[in-house]
């Protein structure tokens, strides 16, 4: 190979790799979506469709309306209709939220259950929306493509590009961006939170929840932060902003409306945690739910189920109390009777077991676990 | 080198004979790794792998239908849940843990429990769970799981098939496998 040909090859590789990652945010006047970015949007829509059919979305119209209302307050006016933000809730106990390039934002029930007020929620949504307005998905994609092209000495062809866009678009959205882009999202997001009238001092408190979660889970880093700056570093970014640009600033927190709108998600998260065997977290969520809704038999029933399995001395006795409360709040509710019947059956209290098992079957003749109860009743005769 | 070539080739070929493969092996199949025996239906294939931790059987390919049989130590958790079995647990309790494990599996969508009934497997009191879910690609599947506790182990047999056509067609073959299942005495 001649020197000229070699130089041309190297130049081609470098030029092919050097798609710019310096893109103006969509709020700028001289803005236009680019080809690879449009393909990312298409891929985002495909993933969204899969999520919508997966059964993992938490459907609660008043909650979705509430979340989208907050997103509307945070979206800068210059956005116009360039990015139609929509917020959805995913049934997942892990603390996570992510946004696709096309403005679809997903928030886990786990993180909703941990937050205390609307201002903390606004910090989270502001951050995620900034990933979309500042085009972090396509910038990350180009950054990876640049590095791949340079290192491998190859140009990504069209077929690979489609697959890579899909894979990277989803992964980066869900698993996080680089330190630089996350810091940008923190900074831009907080400016929108403050502009919308929320108290920016709630920002670091969001990360206090993350830190506690990490300690409980005994993990070095949750996947939300897998390629992010660590929690402490994120807190440092917010504290620097609060001591500088936002020093002395206050704002609304809207605790009560937040607690009311998110209570369904809290109960859902308690059940998810219970099924995943995370009894301490499930108990916390169920108790917090009952603080807001003390008259809800479902909350008492769920707390009873959780207390049965915490392994803490005294909790099984408390479980009986919770099942009794659920049954007295709603005499037509079958499940508390099933649990009471089963508990008494295991204890050897034949009379109480028979009473509750028969009550369960009379309230739910089509119960899917009917045959167990019938076996227990036969053995009690 | 030439005089060693036959030996080298022989080594290569014999090394290949120890690798995993699908085998058409109808009839009694003894799985030492799980300390049980079961009967493989005619026309079905079993994955033969010396390192296997469970028996895997299919007729038309794993995405269409599969039967798994194996065991989990009581001290270990099932995937996707930290809930654990305890020796002496009633079948209804073990069924609940298994159902929770699948309900918590993010690879399954639209989990819906259809049936949870007591059942006897290998002469032991156990359960039979039936549920419906979608796999990661959106394919609708139905699952049937039999399970029971014996000593320090939880034994299971699981049938998964595409809900359309394959589940109803092949369920009888799975039930035949379940009826044939027995523990190897004096082991495990």
Interface residues (C-beta under 8 A of the other chain):
Chain A: X50 X53 X54 X55 X56 X92 X272 X274 X275 X276 X277 X278 X309 X342 X346 X368 X369 X371 X372 X375
Chain B: X77 X80 X81 X82 X83 X84 X90 X91 X92 X100 X103 X104 X106 X109 X110 X111 X113 X114 X115 X116 X117 X118 X134 X138
